Amino acid sequence: SLAPTIASPLRLRRRAFLTALQTIWIPSPNPLLSLCALTLKLTKLTLLTLIGPPAYALLTGTTSPSETARIKAWSIALDAQLIGGDPHVSRARLTLTLLASATLPATPTRLMLQALHTRILLHNAPFPLSPTLAAHLARKRWSAARSLQQITDALPASSTDVSAEPLPPHLLALLAQDADAVLTDHAISAAHALTYNTPPLPAEDRAVRSPLDALAAIFSTSTLHNALESSLLPSSSAKELSTALTTALATAPPGSTPHLRALTSLALFPSSSASRAENLATALTEAAARDPPPSADPLAPKALLLRTSTTKVEGDVHLALACASTLQRLAHQTTCLRALVDIEGLAWPNSVLGFAACYAVLCALQGQDGGVASKALETLAGNLRVGIGGPGGEEVEKSVREGVVGVCVGVVRSCVVVGNGEEVDAGSPRKTLKATTHQPAFASQTPEPTMSNISQSKAQSPPRNETLSALFRRSCGEKNIFPSGGTGARSSTFSNPNTSGAPTTPPASMRTSCVLTGPGENLTS
């Protein structure tokens, strides 16, 4: 196809639109000319509907080569206009091109594009009931495309129109979805911004080649986000999660960023344990194809686990691939220990994909015994708590964030070792907070805590075998999990050496408050 892609520079998209105008006629932005063009196009569409294309061609003397050139030119113009190629785009010009698209032979691709075109045209229209009318018209075009595709599939290949390009697999999967689920307000806002070249524009992706590809990428990304967010809930269903991830993968344009993210998610949450290795290998292969050639510098980063990355693959995809690899190695006794050690090198997550990946590893580590497993569990919980409590966690619902933070704090409390007046920060396990105690003058006579008292204090920590679901439900009921400033606070527990060892709350003059902070935040006591 001669139509430009979304990743093409703006000048190439506009050049393609202007080239198509040499064959077809779209008036310059003038009210009188626009009205004449709309009247002419509406008259032509009415005649085509009443007498049919053959009689119209006989009446107007249109030849087959000229009709083929007209169809090709309008197809290029429609694609170029909806990806920002029209420098004088307006509601009048969009109406003209929509009427022109109705004069072209009906194919599933054109009917789907008409549904998208209608929603873009009536987006933020200044008259009442425009959203309802736009949704109704788009729903009719989408249903017509689905019916035509079913007829095309039922006919033998020899009887179909060879000039019509068949739908690619990802658009077939998109067409199988409900129109209201695909043409959402968020998707139409993004398509409208792309058509008018107004921010926020979608990221450049050379695998997204047409307006329908952009629509499929938006739907895949939205489906994947909802599925990954549901995986952070204790009540999530593995079957529903697998179905949603499969849909996100099927509707993503091949080779695109949403396709890689969906592949990575399936490696984290496979439909069966046997398919994890296959999904992980496929995702790693696609990620490696996006990476630049390896640097000759011996100090250049080479591993997925390193915090710095110079590749074109997003950092959260690298983190999710590392977590999927960790889950794969944890299933084998020979590689389990090394996987536990590598967990300490994982980066902090900053998106829903990273949160879901770290949470999946956290669930897999629950029940692991040994000091290495305890350290890995503590480190991972601290990283997840810092990440989901930061700016990246705003894309997750607050109730889900509160539950995950509660789980992380509970896990760290069950793993922390308290001694010598030090406590590990649940938000950043690589930091150690010194407890500053304001004691009266006679406090110097108080003996130091003994090892027996420390052991008794540790015994009061939440049990290691408490499930993450129980921690999640318990934490959702807690208040002020996200206090002002983005930090969580808890009071230190002191043991009175003069008693039997049960933890007691000291007087107000001896109380200590350790504020859990993230990276770059001040430590207050």
C-alpha positions in Angstrom: 0.0 0.0 0.0 1.1 3.6 -0.8 -0.5 4.9 2.4 1.9 6.3 5.0 2.2 4.8 8.5 1.7 6.5 11.8 5.4 6.2 12.5 6.1 8.1 9.2 7.2 11.8 9.6 4.4 14.3 9.4 5.7 15.7 6.1 5.4 12.2 4.5 1.8 11.8 5.7 0.9 15.2 4.3 2.6 14.4 1.1 0.6 11.2 0.7 -2.6 13.1 1.3 -1.7 15.8 -1.2 -0.7 13.1 -3.8 -4.2 11.5 -3.4 -5.8 14.9 -4.0 -4.3 14.9 -7.6 -6.9 12.1 -8.4 -9.8 13.1 -6.2 -11.2 16.5 -5.3 -11.4 18.0 -1.8 -12.0 21.7 -1.8 -9.8 24.2 0.0 -11.1 25.4 3.4 -13.8 27.8 2.1 -17.3 27.7 3.4 -19.0 28.0 0.0 -16.8 25.4 -1.7 -17.2 23.0 1.1 -21.0 23.3 0.9 -20.9 22.7 -2.8 -18.6 19.6 -2.4 -20.8 18.2 0.3 -23.9 18.7 -1.9 -22.3 17.0 -4.8 -21.0 14.1 -2.8 -24.4 13.6 -1.1 -26.1 13.6 -4.6 -23.6 11.0 -5.9 -24.1 8.8 -2.8 -27.9 9.0 -3.2 -27.7 7.9 -6.9 -25.4 5.0 -6.1 -27.8 3.8 -3.4 -30.9 4.1 -5.7 -29.7 2.7 -9.0 -26.6 0.7 -8.0 -22.9 1.0 -9.0 -23.3 -0.7 -12.5 -26.1 1.6 -13.6 -24.3 4.6 -12.1 -21.1 3.7 -14.1 -23.2 3.4 -17.3 -24.9 6.7 -16.6 -21.7 8.7 -15.9 -19.5 6.9 -18.4 -17.0 5.8 -15.8 -14.4 3.2 -17.0 -13.0 0.4 -14.9 -9.4 1.8 -14.8 -10.6 5.2 -13.7 -12.8 3.7 -11.0 -9.9 1.6 -9.7 -7.7 4.7 -9.5 -10.5 6.6 -7.7 -10.9 3.8 -5.1 -7.2 3.6 -4.6 -6.8 7.4 -4.2 -9.7 7.6 -1.7 -8.3 4.7 0.3 -4.9 6.5 0.6 -6.6 9.8 1.4 -8.8 8.3 4.1 -5.9 6.6 5.9 -3.7 9.7 5.6 -6.3 12.0 6.9 -7.1 9.9 10.0 -3.4 9.8 10.9 -2.8 13.5 10.7 -2.0 13.9 7.0 -4.6 16.6 6.3 -3.1 20.0 7.1 -6.5 21.7 6.9 -8.6 19.1 8.7 -11.9 20.2 9.9 -15.4 18.8 10.7 -16.5 19.8 7.2 -13.6 18.0 5.5 -14.2 14.9 7.7 -17.8 14.9 6.7 -16.8 15.0 3.0 -14.4 12.2 3.3 -16.9 10.1 5.3 -19.5 10.5 2.5 -16.8 9.6 -0.1 -15.9 6.5 1.8 -19.6 5.4 1.5 -19.3 5.5 -2.3 -16.4 2.9 -2.2 -17.1 -0.8 -2.5 -18.0 -2.2 1.0 -15.3 -4.3 2.6 -14.9 -5.2 6.3 -11.9 -2.9 6.6 -13.7 0.1 5.1 -16.8 -0.5 7.3 -14.6 -0.7 10.4 -12.9 2.5 9.3 -16.2 4.2 8.8 -17.2 3.4 12.3 -14.1 5.0 13.6 -14.5 7.9 11.2 -18.0 8.6 12.5 -16.9 8.6 16.1 -14.0 11.0 15.3 -16.3 13.3 13.3 -18.9 13.6 16.1 -16.4 13.8 19.0 -17.2 16.8 21.1 -19.8 17.9 18.6 -21.6 21.1 19.7 -25.1 19.8 19.4 -27.0 17.6 21.9 -27.2 13.9 21.8 -24.2 13.7 19.5 -22.4 11.0 21.6 -25.6 8.8 21.5 -25.9 9.3 17.7 -22.3 8.7 17.1 -22.3 5.5 19.1 -25.4 4.2 17.3 -24.0 4.9 13.8 -20.7 3.4 14.7 -22.4 0.3 16.1 -24.3 -0.2 12.9 -21.1 0.1 10.8 -19.3 -2.3 13.1 -22.1 -4.9 12.9 -22.2 -4.6 9.1 -18.5 -5.2 9.0 -18.8 -8.3 11.1 -21.7 -9.6 9.0 -19.8 -9.0 5.8 -16.7 -10.8 7.2 -18.9 -13.8 8.1 -20.2 -13.9 4.5 -16.7 -13.6 3.1 -15.5 -16.5 5.3 -18.4 -18.7 4.1 -17.7 -18.1 0.4 -15.0 -20.0 -1.4 -11.8 -18.1 -2.1 -12.3 -18.1 -5.9 -15.6 -16.2 -5.6 -14.4 -13.3 -3.4 -13.2 -10.0 -4.6 -9.5 -10.3 -5.2 -9.1 -6.5 -5.1 -10.2 -6.4 -1.5 -7.4 -6.9 1.0 -8.2 -9.5 3.6 -8.3 -8.5 7.3 -5.1 -9.4 9.1 -5.4 -11.7 12.2 -5.2 -8.9 14.8 -8.0 -6.9 13.1 -10.1 -10.1 12.8 -9.7 -10.5 16.6 -10.6 -6.8 17.0 -13.7 -7.2 14.9 -14.9 -10.1 17.0 -15.1 -7.7 20.0 -18.1 -5.6 20.8 -18.1 -2.1 19.2 -18.8 -0.3 22.5 -15.8 -2.1 24.1 -13.5 -1.1 21.3 -14.7 2.4 20.5 -14.5 3.8 24.0 -14.2 7.4 24.9 -10.5 7.0 25.7 -9.8 5.4 22.3 -11.8 8.0 20.4 -10.0 10.8 22.2 -6.6 9.3 21.2 -7.8 8.9 17.6 -9.2 12.4 17.5 -5.8 13.8 18.8 -4.0 11.8 16.1 -6.3 13.1 13.3 -5.9 16.7 14.4 -2.2 16.4 15.4 -2.9 17.7 18.9 -1.2 16.3 22.1 -1.1 13.9 23.5 0.0 12.0 20.4 0.6 8.2 20.6 4.2 7.0 20.8 5.8 6.2 17.5 5.6 2.5 16.7 6.6 1.3 13.2 4.4 -1.8 13.6 1.3 0.4 13.9 0.6 1.3 10.2 -3.0 2.5 9.9 -5.8 4.1 12.0 -7.3 0.6 12.6 -3.9 -0.6 13.8 -3.8 2.3 16.2 -7.3 1.4 17.4 -6.2 -2.2 17.9 -3.1 -1.1 19.9 -5.2 1.1 22.2 -7.7 -1.7 22.8 -4.9 -4.2 23.5 -3.2 -1.8 25.9 -6.5 -1.2 27.8 -7.4 -4.9 28.0 -3.9 -5.7 29.3 -4.0 -2.9 31.9 -7.3 -4.2 33.3 -6.0 -7.7 33.4 -2.8 -6.9 35.1 -4.6 -4.7 37.7 -6.9 -7.5 38.5 -3.9 -9.8 39.1 -3.1 -7.7 42.1 -6.4 -8.6 43.8 -6.6 -11.7 46.0 -9.9 -12.6 44.4 -8.5 -12.7 40.8 -9.4 -15.7 38.7 -6.6 -17.4 36.8 -9.0 -18.4 34.0 -10.3 -14.9 33.5 -6.8 -13.5 33.6 -5.6 -15.9 31.0 -8.5 -15.1 28.7 -8.0 -11.4 29.0 -4.2 -11.7 28.3 -4.9 -13.9 25.3 -7.4 -11.3 23.9 -4.8 -8.5 24.5 -2.2 -10.6 22.6 -4.5 -11.5 19.7 -5.6 -7.8 19.1 -2.2 -6.3 19.3 -0.5 -5.5 16.0 2.4 -8.0 15.4 5.7 -6.6 16.3 4.3 -3.6 18.2 5.0 -2.6 21.8 1.5 -3.8 23.0 2.3 -7.1 21.4 5.6 -7.4 23.3 3.9 -6.4 26.6 1.1 -9.0 26.1 3.7 -11.7 25.4 5.6 -10.8 28.5 2.4 -10.9 30.6 1.6 -14.3 29.3 5.1 -15.5 30.4 4.2 -14.2 33.9 0.7 -15.7 33.9 0.7 -18.6 31.5 -2.4 -20.7 30.9 -0.4 -23.8 32.0 3.0 -24.3 33.6 4.3 -26.0 30.5 3.6 -22.9 28.3 5.6 -20.5 30.5 8.9 -21.5 28.9 7.5 -21.1 25.4 6.0 -17.8 26.1 9.1 -16.5 27.8 11.3 -17.6 24.9 9.0 -15.9 22.4 9.0 -12.7 24.4 12.8 -12.7 24.8 13.2 -13.2 21.1 11.0 -10.3 20.2 12.6 -8.1 22.8 16.1 -9.0 21.5 15.0 -8.0 18.0 14.2 -4.5 19.3 17.5 -4.0 21.1 20.4 -2.2 19.4 23.6 -4.1 18.7 25.7 -4.9 21.8 28.2 -2.3 22.7 31.9 -3.1 22.6 32.4 -1.3 25.9 33.1 -3.9 28.6 31.3 -1.7 31.1 28.1 -1.5 29.1 25.0 -3.2 30.7 24.4 -6.7 29.4 21.8 -8.2 31.8 18.1 -7.9 32.1 18.5 -7.4 35.9 20.6 -4.3 35.7 19.0 -1.0 36.7 20.4 0.9 33.7 19.3 0.1 30.2 20.2 1.6 26.8 17.8 -0.5 24.8 14.6 0.6 23.0 12.6 -1.8 25.2 10.9 -0.2 28.1 12.3 -0.7 31.6 9.2 -2.3 32.9 9.3 -4.9 30.1 12.8 -5.7 31.1 11.8 -6.1 34.7 8.8 -8.2 33.8 11.0 -10.5 31.7 13.4 -10.8 34.5 10.6 -11.7 36.9 9.2 -14.3 34.4 12.7 -15.8 34.2 12.9 -15.9 38.0 9.5 -17.8 38.2 10.8 -20.2 35.6 14.0 -20.9 37.6 12.2 -21.1 40.9 10.4 -24.2 39.6 13.6 -26.2 39.4 15.7 -27.2 42.3 19.1 -26.7 40.6 18.4 -23.0 39.7 16.2 -22.0 42.6 19.0 -20.7 44.8 20.5 -18.6 42.0 17.1 -17.1 41.3 16.7 -16.1 44.9 20.0 -14.3 44.8 19.2 -12.5 41.6 16.0 -11.1 43.1 18.0 -8.5 45.0 19.2 -7.0 41.7 15.7 -6.4 40.4 14.8 -2.7 39.7 11.9 -0.9 41.3 8.7 -1.2 39.3 7.0 1.9 37.9 4.1 0.6 35.9 1.2 -1.8 36.3 3.2 -4.4 34.3 6.1 -4.2 36.8 3.8 -4.2 39.8 2.1 -7.4 38.6 5.4 -9.0 37.8 6.9 -8.3 41.2 3.6 -9.4 42.9 3.7 -12.7 41.0 7.2 -13.4 42.3 6.2 -12.3 45.8 3.3 -14.9 45.7 5.7 -17.6 44.5 8.2 -16.9 47.3 5.5 -17.3 49.9 6.3 -20.4 51.9 10.0 -20.6 50.9 12.3 -21.3 53.8 15.8 -20.2 54.5 17.7 -17.0 55.0 18.2 -16.4 51.3 14.5 -16.7 50.6 13.7 -14.4 53.5 16.1 -11.7 52.3 14.7 -12.0 48.7 11.2 -11.7 50.0 12.0 -8.7 52.1 13.9 -7.0 49.3 11.1 -7.6 46.7 8.4 -6.4 49.1 10.3 -3.2 49.8 10.8 -2.5 46.1 7.2 -3.2 45.3 6.0 -0.9 48.1 8.2 1.9 47.0 7.2 1.5 43.3 3.4 1.3 43.8 3.5 4.2 46.3 5.3 6.4 43.8 4.1 8.4 40.8 3.8 5.2 38.7 1.2 3.8 41.1 -1.3 6.5 40.2 -2.4 4.4 37.2 -3.7 1.7 39.6 -6.9 2.2 41.6 -6.3 3.4 45.1 -8.0 0.5 46.8 -5.7 -1.9 44.9 -2.7 0.1 45.9 -3.7 0.1 49.5 -4.0 -3.6 49.5 -0.7 -4.2 47.9 1.1 -1.8 50.2 -0.5 -3.5 53.2 0.8 -6.9 51.9 4.3 -5.5 51.4 4.4 -3.9 54.8 3.2 -7.2 56.4 5.8 -9.2 54.5 8.6 -6.9 55.6 7.5 -6.9 59.2 7.5 -10.7 59.2 11.1 -10.8 57.7 12.7 -7.9 59.6 15.4 -8.5 62.2 15.3 -5.9 65.0 18.5 -5.3 66.9 20.8 -2.6 68.3 18.1 0.0 67.9 18.0 -0.4 64.1 15.0 -1.2 61.9 14.8 -1.9 58.1 12.7 0.5 56.2 9.8 -1.2 54.6 9.8 1.3 51.7 13.5 0.9 50.9 15.1 -2.2 52.2 18.5 -1.0 51.2 18.3 1.8 53.8 18.5 1.4 57.6 16.8 3.8 59.8 18.3 4.7 63.2 15.7 5.0 65.9 16.1 8.3 67.7 14.8 7.9 71.2 14.0 10.9 73.4 14.7 9.6 76.9 14.6 11.3 80.3 17.7 11.7 82.4 17.2 8.5 84.4 16.9 6.5 81.2 20.6 5.9 81.2 20.2 3.5 84.1 17.9 1.3 82.0 19.7 -1.9 81.0 20.2 -2.8 77.3 17.8 -5.3 75.8 19.0 -8.9 76.0 18.9 -11.5 73.2 16.0 -13.3 74.9 14.0 -10.1 74.8 14.8 -9.6 71.2 13.7 -13.1 70.4 10.5 -12.5 72.2 9.9 -9.3 70.3 10.5 -11.1 67.0 8.0 -13.7 68.1 5.3 -11.0 68.0 5.8 -10.3 64.3 3.2 -11.6 61.8 3.7 -15.3 61.1 5.6 -16.2 57.9 2.9 -18.6 56.8 0.2 -15.9 56.7 -1.1 -15.8 53.2 -0.9 -12.8 51.0 -4.7 -12.8 50.6 -5.2 -12.5 54.3 -2.6 -9.7 54.5 -4.4 -7.9 51.6 -7.8 -8.2 53.1 -6.5 -7.0 56.5 -4.6 -4.1 55.0 -7.6 -2.8 53.0 -9.3 -2.1 56.3 -6.3 -0.1 57.7 -6.5 3.7 57.5 -3.9 6.1 56.3 -1.9 3.6 54.2 -1.1 6.5 52.0 -0.7 9.5 54.3 0.2 12.9 53.1 3.7 13.0 51.6 3.5 9.5 50.1 5.1 7.8 53.1 3.8 5.3 55.6 4.6 5.6 59.3 4.6 3.0 62.1 5.8 3.1 65.7 8.8 1.1 66.9 8.1 -1.7 69.4 10.2 -1.7 72.6 10.7 -4.5 75.0 10.9 -3.8 78.7 13.8 -5.8 80.1 12.4 -5.5 83.6 9.2 -7.5 82.7 8.6 -10.9 81.3 9.5 -9.9 77.8 6.1 -8.9 76.4 6.2 -5.9 74.2 5.0 -2.7 75.8 4.4 0.8 74.7 6.9 3.2 76.3 5.9 6.5 77.8 5.4 9.5 75.5 8.9 10.8 76.3 10.4 7.5 75.0 8.3 6.9 72.0 10.0 6.6 68.6 8.3 7.0 65.2 10.2 5.7 62.2 8.9 7.2 59.0 9.1 4.9 56.0 10.4 6.7 53.0 11.1 6.1 49.4 14.2 7.1 47.5 15.1 10.7 47.6 12.9 11.5 50.6 13.9 12.9 54.0 14.1 10.6 57.0 12.3 12.0 60.0 11.8 10.6 63.4 
